[in-house]
Amino acid sequence: MYFAITLLVSAATLAPLALAGNAIVQNACTDPVYLWSVGGSVGERQTIDPGANYTETTHYDYVSGGIAIKITRTENGMYDGSPQTNFQYALTDHLYYDLNDVYGDPFSGSTLVVRPSIDTCNTICWGGGVRAMVTSQTEACSTDTDITLTLCAESC
């Protein structure tokens, strides 16, 4: 009986992993951007040159429950108080995703777009690089979708 319960709990925990998509950051800006993937621990700084992408498989973080991809315009931005855009997701029975800024608005004046690969899921667009709504803009989609944040996009 104990084995069956353990197996069931393990299978339920791993189920989202079997259908995981990707979180992608596209840098359409004219300068490099810097990002860190943060969950229960902080990943290495990644430099994303103009025209380049960063991709990670969406995954569940057992410590924090979710992931924040922290993006700055300065090399040490996560540690020096520079403005950050946080592209966040949580993978559970659905893929929940959101976008917000802390310490300022690093992409003010530029368009930011989070576009899921599944057309029936909602896009998040900040036409001026700043959240237009005061309330949360958390969206949900199926676990196998890719979510792509385009920095300095041409339009929504």
N, C-alpha and C positions, 0 to 999 in steps of 0.2 A: 504494500500500500504506500509506504513512504517513497519507494522508488518511482511509482506511478505519479505521485504528486510532484516530486522533484522534476521528473521528465516533463510534465505538463507546464510547470512554471518556467522551466528552461526554454521550452519551445515557444511559449508566449512572449518571453523576453527577446528571443532571437527573431521572431516573426518579422518585425519591421526591417531587420537587416537584409532579409531575403529580397525585399522589394524596394530597397533604397535607391534614390536618385542621386543627383549631384547638386552641390551649391557651387555656383560659378560666379566669379567677379571678372568682368570685362573692363579693361581700362581704355576708354575712348578719349581720355584727357591728353593734353600735350606734354605732360610731365609724369614722371614715375609716381606711383603711390605705394604705400607700405601697409602690410596687413599682418595680423596675428590671429590665429584661430584659437579661441579661448573657451574652454569648458571647465572641467575640474582642474586643468593645468593649462599653461600658456604654451602654445606652439612657437616654433622659431619664426622670426620676422621673415616675411616674404616681400621681395621687391617686384612690383608689377610694372613693367615698362609700358610706355604708350603703345597701344595696339595689341598688347599681350593679355592673357587670361590666367587666372588662378582657379583651380578646380579641386574640390574635395568631395568624397562620397559622403552623403548625409548619413549621420550616425547618431545613436543615442549615447549621451554622456551619463554614465552611472553615478557620477559625483554631483554634477550640477543640474542634470536633466535636460540641458540644452547647450547650444553652441552660439557664441557671438564672434563673428568675423569682424574684428576691429580694424578700421581703415583710416589712415592719416595721410597727410601730404608731407610729413617730415619723417626722417629716418628713425628717430627715437620717439615718435609721437605718442606711443602708448604709455611711455614712462615720464614724459616731460610736461604733461598737461595740455598738449596740443588738442585742437578740436578733432573729434572722432565721429565717423559715421559707423554705426554698428548694424551689420546685416546679420540678423539673428534667426535661428531656426531650432525647432524641437521636433524630434522624430519619435512618435508614439504610434497610436492607431491611425494617425494622419500626420502629414508634414505641416507644421505650423510655422509661419514665417512673418517677419516684421522688419522694419527699418527705423532707426532713430539716431539722433545726434546727441552727443554729450560734449561738454566744454566748448560749445560753439558749433558752427556749421561750416565744415571744411570745404563743402562743394556749393556754397551759396553762389547763385548766379549761373549754375550749371544744372542740367536735367539729370535726375537719378531715376532709373526704372528697374523694378524687380518684375521680371516676366517669367511665369511658370511655363513649362513645356506643354502643359495640357490646357487647351483653349477654354475649358469651362471653369478654370480657376482664375481668381482675381489678380490683376496686375496692381502693383503699387507704383505710383508715379509722383515724384516731387519735381514739378515743372521749373521751379527756381532753385532747386537744390536744398530746399527747406520744407519740412513737413507743414502742410497747409492746415491740418486738423490738430486740435489739441488732444483729442481722445486717441486711444490706441488704434492702430491700423493693422492688427494681427489678422492674417488670412490663413486659410487651411486648404489643403489639397490632398490627394492620395499620396501614399508614401513613395511611389515610384516616379514621381515627377522630378524634373530638374528645375531649379530656380536660378535664374540668371540676373544678377545685379549689373547693370551697365552704368558706369560712371561717365559723366559728360556725354550723355546720349544726345542724339540729334533732336529727338522729340519723344513725347509720351506714346 
